Amino acid sequence: MTTLELVIGIGLILIIIYISFPKLESNKYELDSFARQLVADIRYVRNMNINGNKDCYIENIKGPDKIRYIVKDNSKTIKTVYLPKNSNLSSPLSIIKFKSDGSLSSKGETININSNKRSIEITIVPFSGRVLLKEGKYES
């Protein structure tokens, strides 16, 4: 066996080992996915409220087991989304609802989603109802 064959063999074994191990940053992707899903659901509720459905809203629930939010329409649960493990959700309002002109029915809202080393901020502008997602790339 030559040195070249040995190096190629070890290289192939290392590549197989590298591919077989799961990524250690899966929590980052879960947090990003949760934040983007929350933004999409807030925009969905806003569009439903603009189009005349005033009974559609998002309810934040902090239960003893898991933190989650629920999208409801006429008190019927449409969707339930749970927060990823080792994460925290802070929101000043328990219900997110919009007026017919698209503005937030209450004061402006900033939702913070925190993980071990990461923070994502979702801002709802009070007068326009615009939903902004601030990720880590805007931080110094």
N, C-alpha and C positions, 0 to 999 in steps of 0.2 A: 504494500500500500504506500503510495507516494504522499508527500506532504500536501500536495494540491488536493488529492482525494480526501484526506483527513480534514482539511480546512472546509471543503465543500460539505462534507458530511456533518461536521459540527455546526456549520451555518444553517443547514436545513433543519437540524434538530432544534436550534435556537429559534428559528422562525416558527416552527410548529408549536413550541412551548409558548412563545409570545402571543400567537393567535388564540391559543386555547384558554388563556387566562382572561377572566372578565375585566372590563375596564374599571379602574378604581374610582373614576370620576362619574359614576352613573348617577350619583345624587345631584350633580350639577345639571345633567340633562333632565332629570325628573323635575327639578325646581324650575328650569326654563319652560318645560312643557306645561307645568301647572300654571305658571304666570301667563303664558300665551293663551292657554285655555280660559283663564279667568278674564283676560282682556276681551277675548272673542265672545264670551258669554255676556259681559257687560255691554258690549256693542250690540249684541242680539237683543237684549232687554231694551236698550235705548231705541232701536229700530221698531220693536214691537210697540213700545209706548208712543212713539211718534205716529205710528200708523193706526192709533186708536185703541189698542188693547192696553187698558190701564191696569189690568189685573196681573200683569207679568212683572216679576221682580226677582232679585237675588237676595237670599237670606244667608247670612254668615252664622254658623253655629259652632260654638266651642263646647264640645261635649267632653265627658270624662275620658272617653277612649281615644277619639281622634277629632281633629279640627277639620271641618268641611264647609263647603257652601252648597246651597241648593238653589236651582233655578225653578221657580214656580210660576204656573199660569192658572188663574182661577183656583188657587189653593191646591192645585194638583201638581205633584212633583214631576218635573220634566227630566231633570238630571241632577245627580249628586256626585260631587267631585271631592275627593279626600286630599288633604295636604300630605306631601311626602314626609317620610320619617325624618327625624332630627331637624325639623323646620318649624318656624313659628309664623303666624299670621296676625298682624295687628291692623285693625280697621276700626275707626271711630263709630261707624254706623253698623247696625245689625241688618238693615234692609237697604238695598240700593234700588232706587226707582227714579224714573224720569218724568218730566212734564211733557205735554203735547208738542212744545216747541223744541224739545231735545235737551233742555237744560235739566240739571240735577234737581230733584224735588226738595232736597235739603241743601245744606251748605257744601262747599267743596270738600272733596274726599281724597285722602292720600292713604293708600294701602301699602303696607310694608310686609314683604315676605323675606324672612331672615333664615339663613342656614348657618352652618359652622363658620365658614369663611366668606360667605357671600350674602349680598343683600340686593333685592330687587324692589323697585318702587313703582307703583301704579298710581297715577294722578288722574282724577276726573276734574276737569275745569268746570267751575260752578255755572258760569253764564252760558257756555256753549255746549257743555256736555261732552266735550272732546276727551277721549281716553288716551293717555300717554303712558308708555312703558319705558322706564328708565332702568337700563341694565348697567353692569359693571364698567362698560367702556367709557362712561361719562364721568367716572370717578377718578381722582388723582392717585 
